[in-house]
């Protein structure tokens, strides 16, 4: 099969939107598609984006979120066995003029007000959010966007060792983590929080050269190509250069300055100006620090009439390191819970 046919097969089987990473993994695992490329997820994403762009309404795919795709009409495709979803109210009330909630915040509000501590289907969650005027969107696929963003948040927080606010119950149903109580899950969250703090302290104890090498490794894991440490120095100038590759079609040259500063010293606007002045032709800038940025630095970095400078503070840095398994390793012990529907309850 080619990428398009294999993606249709996997999406029909899933019955819900999937991230390009999941699509690629399942296509390869089922032997539907083979590739020798090092970034199969990027290849899948690029092919589906291209199909949507070139074929417009004739494309079987639609975007449901960043690198997340769905089939436009599962029921119309032959061989589909997706289960019938509950019908919900289709006439939303006019949205409030002050509504500005994200998809995920809307999902939480709906579950808290209407869930009665039970999972709800993502389509019903979306309809309730639209009906209440909490969700304001011009997108044509709000249901798919809702599900994709909830699932993306769950995976991102799990990868970073955080405790997700949502729980995926299968078949498109979602609940809130807070309904499951604390216990062992809460202890795991507290443990991971301590690991975050310890990892940040270890970053501060590294030599400047080791720290720059660590950043180059992180950038490579994030999708940068041709990453090169330009010098071994604690401050001043550009420390790392590389090319950010998006979907195998977009390539952005990036110049990175790293600042291993303690938490009391924040990056100020002159540092941002210095990085901008050190950029080469067609380069964009990125500053990575173990500390944080002042309001002035953030304002300077976001100047609309100047080359943009991206900012990554210490908290974001630690979370990305954990997400990519750098400086930490993931333990996955088996956790068993008693099935509440099995047998009588003993007093």
Secondary structure as GFF3:
##gff-version 3
##sequence-region A 1 347
A	DSSP	alpha_helix	3	14	.	.	.	ID=ss1
A	DSSP	beta_strand	18	19	.	.	.	ID=ss2
A	DSSP	alpha_helix	20	29	.	.	.	ID=ss3
A	DSSP	alpha_helix	40	55	.	.	.	ID=ss4
A	DSSP	three_ten_helix	56	58	.	.	.	ID=ss5
A	DSSP	beta_strand	61	65	.	.	.	ID=ss6
A	DSSP	beta_strand	68	71	.	.	.	ID=ss7
A	DSSP	three_ten_helix	74	76	.	.	.	ID=ss8
A	DSSP	alpha_helix	103	114	.	.	.	ID=ss9
A	DSSP	beta_strand	120	121	.	.	.	ID=ss10
A	DSSP	alpha_helix	122	132	.	.	.	ID=ss11
A	DSSP	alpha_helix	142	159	.	.	.	ID=ss12
A	DSSP	beta_strand	166	170	.	.	.	ID=ss13
A	DSSP	beta_strand	173	176	.	.	.	ID=ss14
A	DSSP	three_ten_helix	177	180	.	.	.	ID=ss15
A	DSSP	alpha_helix	183	205	.	.	.	ID=ss16
A	DSSP	alpha_helix	208	221	.	.	.	ID=ss17
A	DSSP	beta_strand	224	229	.	.	.	ID=ss18
A	DSSP	beta_strand	240	246	.	.	.	ID=ss19
A	DSSP	beta_strand	250	259	.	.	.	ID=ss20
A	DSSP	alpha_helix	269	277	.	.	.	ID=ss21
A	DSSP	beta_strand	283	289	.	.	.	ID=ss22
A	DSSP	alpha_helix	295	301	.	.	.	ID=ss23
A	DSSP	beta_strand	309	312	.	.	.	ID=ss24
A	DSSP	alpha_helix	314	323	.	.	.	ID=ss25
###
